[in-house]
């Protein structure tokens, strides 16, 4: 007497093309995320690493904490000694240097 929605629906077969078509939006979202978020972040990290590796004595730097100082000693253990005032030197980790403000030129040999 009453037709239930289950009986009223037509029996349709889902093919292989339909399964692939359902993954296309997921693939597009991943591609957009890669080009808008992941790739620029990797490029920025690569530039920061190159900047930190090129630190030399005499460079004026800005730390992530907002301290501006002059590099007095670059050590191999991943730390840098920065003079923030006359006679006041602090050790900071290399990766906490946010920006090199004034780059010193290498001495002519």
N, C-alpha and C positions, 0 to 999 in steps of 0.2 A: 504494500500500500504506500508507504513512505520510502522514498529513495534516499539513502544516506549519501553523504559526500564521497565516501570511498567508492561506491558503485557508480557515481555520476562521473568520476574522473576517467579520462581515457587512458588506456594502458600505453605508455610511451617507452620506447627503448632508448637508453642512454648509450651513445656510441663513444668511440675513442676520441673523436673530434670534440665532443662536448667536454670530456675530461681535460683535454689540453686547453680548451678555451677557458676553463675555470681557473687555470694556473697563470694565464697571461696577465691579469691584473696584479697578482702577487709578484711576478717577475718584473713588471714595470715599476712597482713600488720599490722593490729592492734596487733597481737601476737608478731611480731618482734619488734614493737615500745615499747611494754610493757617490754619485756625482755632486750632490749638494752638501753632504755632511762628512762622509768618511775621507774622500780624496783631499778636500781642502785642509782638513785637520792633519792628515799625514804630511802634506806639504809644509804646513806651519811648523810641525814638530821637527821636520828635517832642517828647515831654516834656523830654528832655535838651537838645534844641536850644533850646526856649523858655526853659529855666532859664539856659542859657549866655548867651542874648541879653539876659536881664534882669539880668545882673550889673551892680552899681554899686559905686562907691567906698564902703568901709566894711563891705561884706559879709564875713562870716567863712566861709571855704570849706575844703573838704577836697579835696586833689588825689588822683589815682589812685595816686600814689606813697605816700600816707599822710601827707602834710605838711598841717598845719592852719595857716592864716594869714589875714591880713586884706588885702583888696584895697585897694591904694593908688592904682592908676591902671589904667584900662581903655583900651587902645589899639585903634585901628581896624584894625591889621594882623593881628588874630587872637591877640594876646598880652595877658596881664594881668600887672601887677606886683603881687606878693603879698609882704607883710611877714611873715616867719616868726618874727622876734625883733626886739628893739629895735635899729633901725639896719640890720637885715639884710633886704634886699629881693631877691627873685628874680623872673625873668620866666618865666611858664609859658604854654603854649598854652591857649586858651579851652576846647578840646574835651577837655583832660585834667582839667578840674574835674569831680569825681565828685559832689559834693554841696554845697549851700549850707546851712551850719549855722545861722547867724544872719543874717537879712535886715534891712538897715537900712531905716528908713522914709524916704520922700522929705521933704526940708525943706519946711515950709509957706511959701508965697509971700506 
